[in-house]
Amino acid sequence: MTEEQNQLGTALHRWRDRLAPADVGLPATGRRRAAGLRREELAALAGLSVDYLVRLEQGRASRPSEQVAAALARALQLEASERDHLYRLAHLPVPGSGHISTHIPPSVQRLLAALTREALAVFTADWTLITCTGLWAALFGEPAQPPADQRNLVRETFLSGPGSIPLPRSERGREALEAALVADLRATQGAFPDDPRLRGLIQECAGRSPRFAQLWSQGAAGALGHDRKTVTHPSVGDITLDCDILTVPGSDLRIVAYTAAAGTPSAEQLDFLRVTAARAPLASPTGNP
């Protein structure tokens, strides 16, 4: 198959070749025939099977889903214009400007790769988890790669049933945190009034949670800010941490960071969890802020 006949596979291969392991926080272990990422490394970063990635690169698969295309764009650290090109090659509609984006700019990818020892996660504007570091996954201890509709903080806060992993406890109290989260979602709706996923999230939560419906009817709009939260971990017990939400200029992403002051018991507990954190720089989407 020629490059002209396999434009998607050729583009994926070239984008993979231009990324060094250090660019994604991986050690350059073993002998490497090329400076770029190995197929198994890219597959792990994107949450795909190696076999499927091989089929995409060889042209034996040419129509990935939107979820797969978005995961590849993030793992390959594509600029927005390159992401749009990937979507076109995959015969997918280019993400609209009025929809909530799941794209992580390369600069943010590099930031996460440089801070893999910290408990960080990236969320969309509607609080859907996109990716996280290994320490974040170790801190919250959730199963790898839950379905996308189970990685939304609003849904987990108001619709979680028995047996779900408890959310961190805010020093402001559960009710204050719920009100702030709904106010934040209201502000997101103002920015993305036509986003179908956001509309569906609001309708679902309002229909199934009287508490959400009550808060939504109040019409408050705002933004989540700094908090101190306590996480109950099965191995190290209660860990009280600072929780900060960082924004990226020109992007609606939220970077959530859990940290502890040096020399404190909480810092020692985090150090213990770092030993159990996965070696991969960005874990499969898991966890809650």
C-alpha positions in Angstrom: 0.0 0.0 0.0 1.4 3.4 -1.0 1.6 6.4 1.2 -1.1 8.1 -0.9 -3.4 5.1 -0.3 -2.5 4.9 3.5 -2.4 8.6 4.5 -3.7 8.0 8.0 -1.2 5.2 8.8 1.7 7.2 7.3 0.8 10.2 9.4 0.5 8.2 12.6 3.9 6.6 12.0 5.6 9.9 11.3 4.1 11.6 14.4 5.2 8.6 16.5 8.7 8.8 15.1 9.1 12.4 16.1 8.4 11.8 19.8 11.3 10.7 22.0 10.6 8.6 25.1 11.7 11.6 27.2 9.0 13.7 25.6 6.3 11.6 27.4 8.3 10.9 30.5 9.5 7.4 29.6 13.0 6.2 30.2 14.9 5.2 27.0 15.4 1.6 28.0 17.0 -1.1 25.8 18.4 -0.8 22.4 16.3 1.3 20.0 16.4 1.2 16.3 14.9 4.7 16.1 14.6 7.7 18.4 10.8 7.7 18.3 8.3 5.9 20.4 7.8 2.2 20.0 4.3 1.0 18.9 3.7 -0.6 22.3 4.6 2.7 24.1 2.2 4.7 22.0 -0.5 2.1 22.3 -0.2 2.2 26.1 -0.3 6.0 26.2 -3.4 6.0 24.0 -5.1 3.1 25.8 -5.2 1.0 22.6 -4.1 -2.6 21.8 -0.8 -2.9 20.0 -2.5 -5.0 17.3 -5.0 -2.3 16.6 -2.3 0.4 16.3 -0.4 -1.9 13.9 -3.5 -2.2 11.7 -4.0 1.5 11.7 -0.4 2.2 10.7 -0.5 -0.5 8.0 -3.8 0.7 6.6 -5.7 -2.4 7.5 -7.9 -0.2 9.7 -8.7 3.3 8.6 -11.8 4.5 10.4 -11.1 4.8 14.1 -13.8 6.1 16.4 -13.8 9.7 17.7 -12.7 8.4 21.1 -9.7 6.6 19.5 -8.8 9.6 17.4 -8.9 11.9 20.4 -6.7 9.5 22.4 -4.1 9.3 19.6 -4.0 13.0 19.2 -3.3 13.4 23.0 -0.7 10.6 23.1 1.1 12.0 20.0 1.0 15.5 21.4 -0.5 17.0 18.3 -1.2 20.7 17.8 -4.8 21.6 17.2 -4.3 21.9 13.4 -2.6 18.4 13.4 -5.5 17.0 15.4 -7.9 18.3 12.9 -5.9 16.7 10.1 -5.9 13.4 11.9 -9.7 13.6 12.2 -10.1 14.3 8.5 -7.8 11.4 7.6 -9.9 9.2 9.8 -13.1 10.4 8.0 -14.4 12.0 11.2 -15.9 15.5 11.6 -13.4 18.0 13.0 -14.4 19.0 16.6 -16.5 22.1 16.5 -15.5 25.3 18.3 -18.7 25.3 20.3 -18.1 21.9 21.8 -16.2 21.1 24.9 -12.7 20.0 23.8 -10.8 16.9 25.0 -7.6 18.0 23.3 -4.5 18.5 25.5 -2.0 21.0 24.0 1.5 19.7 23.6 2.8 22.3 26.2 0.4 20.7 28.8 1.5 17.3 27.8 5.2 18.2 28.4 4.2 19.7 31.8 2.5 16.5 32.8 5.5 14.4 31.6 7.9 16.6 33.7 5.7 16.2 36.8 5.0 12.5 36.8 5.9 12.2 40.5 3.0 14.5 41.4 -0.7 13.7 41.8 -2.1 15.5 38.7 -5.0 15.0 36.5 -6.5 16.8 33.5 -10.3 17.3 33.2 -12.4 18.9 30.5 -14.7 21.8 31.2 -17.6 19.5 32.1 -15.3 17.7 34.6 -14.7 14.5 32.5 -11.3 13.0 33.3 -9.0 12.8 30.3 -5.7 11.6 31.8 -3.7 11.5 35.0 -0.3 10.7 36.4 0.6 7.4 38.0 0.6 8.9 41.5 -2.9 10.1 41.0 -4.0 6.6 40.1 -2.2 5.2 43.1 -3.8 7.8 45.3 -7.4 7.0 44.3 -6.8 3.3 43.4 -9.6 2.9 40.9 -9.7 0.3 38.1 -7.8 1.2 34.9 -9.8 2.6 32.0 -13.4 2.8 33.3 -15.9 3.8 30.6 -15.9 7.5 29.8 -19.4 8.1 31.3 -18.0 6.9 34.7 -15.1 9.3 34.7 -17.2 12.5 35.2 -16.9 14.2 38.6 -20.4 15.7 38.4 -21.9 12.3 37.7 -19.8 10.6 40.4 -20.7 13.3 42.9 -24.5 13.2 42.5 -25.3 9.7 40.9 -22.8 7.3 42.6 -24.4 4.2 44.0 -23.5 1.8 46.7 -20.1 0.3 46.3 -18.6 3.2 44.5 -15.2 4.6 45.7 -15.8 7.4 48.2 -15.0 11.0 47.1 -12.4 13.0 48.9 -13.9 14.9 51.9 -13.7 18.7 51.6 -12.9 20.8 54.7 -15.7 23.0 53.5 -18.2 20.2 53.8 -20.0 18.1 51.3 -22.9 20.5 50.7 -20.6 23.5 50.0 -18.5 21.4 47.6 -21.7 20.2 45.7 -22.9 23.8 45.4 -19.6 25.0 44.1 -19.4 22.1 41.6 -22.9 22.9 40.2 -22.1 26.6 40.0 -19.0 25.7 38.0 -21.0 23.5 35.7 -23.5 26.4 35.2 -20.6 28.6 34.1 -19.5 25.9 31.6 -23.0 25.8 30.2 -22.8 29.5 29.6 -19.6 29.0 27.6 -20.9 25.9 25.7 -24.7 26.2 25.4 -24.8 23.9 22.4 -22.6 21.1 23.5 -24.7 17.9 23.4 -22.7 15.9 25.9 -23.0 18.7 28.5 -26.7 19.0 27.8 -27.1 15.3 28.3 -25.1 15.4 31.6 -27.2 18.2 33.0 -30.5 16.5 32.0 -29.4 13.1 33.5 -28.2 14.6 36.8 -31.3 16.8 37.2 -33.6 13.8 36.4 -31.9 11.4 38.8 -30.6 13.6 41.7 -33.0 15.8 43.6 -30.0 17.5 45.2 -28.5 18.4 41.8 -31.9 19.6 40.6 -32.3 21.8 43.6 -28.9 23.4 43.2 -29.3 23.8 39.4 -32.6 25.6 39.9 -30.8 28.3 42.0 -28.9 29.5 39.0 -25.6 30.2 40.7 -22.5 30.4 38.5 -18.9 30.3 39.6 -15.7 28.4 39.6 -14.1 25.7 41.8 -11.1 26.9 43.7 -8.5 25.9 46.3 -9.6 23.4 48.9 -8.2 21.0 51.4 -9.4 17.4 51.1 -9.0 14.2 52.9 -8.6 11.0 50.9 -9.2 7.7 52.6 -6.7 5.2 51.1 -6.8 1.4 51.9 -3.0 1.2 52.3 -2.0 4.4 54.1 -5.3 5.6 55.7 -6.5 9.2 55.7 -4.3 11.7 53.7 -5.1 15.4 54.0 -3.9 17.3 51.0 -4.1 20.7 49.3 -6.2 20.6 46.2 -5.6 23.2 43.5 -7.2 23.7 40.1 -5.0 25.3 37.4 -6.3 26.6 34.1 -4.4 26.9 30.8 -4.7 30.2 28.9 -6.6 29.7 25.7 -7.9 26.4 26.9 -10.9 25.2 29.0 -9.0 22.3 30.5 -8.6 22.0 34.3 -5.4 20.6 35.8 -6.1 19.3 39.3 -3.2 18.9 41.7 -3.0 17.3 45.1 0.0 18.2 47.1 1.4 18.2 50.6 3.9 20.4 52.4 7.4 18.8 52.7 8.1 17.0 56.0 4.5 16.4 56.9 2.9 13.0 57.5 0.8 13.5 54.3 4.0 14.0 52.3 5.4 10.8 53.7 2.2 9.0 52.8 2.5 10.3 49.2 6.1 9.1 49.1 5.0 5.7 50.0 2.3 5.7 47.2 5.0 6.8 44.7 6.6 3.4 45.2 3.4 1.7 44.1 2.7 4.1 41.2 2.9 2.7 37.7 6.1 3.5 35.7 4.1 4.8 32.8 4.1 8.6 32.9 0.4 9.1 32.3 -1.9 6.5 33.7 -5.1 5.3 32.2 -7.9 7.7 33.1 -8.9 7.0 36.7 -9.6 8.9 39.9 -11.6 11.8 41.3 -10.7 15.3 42.4 
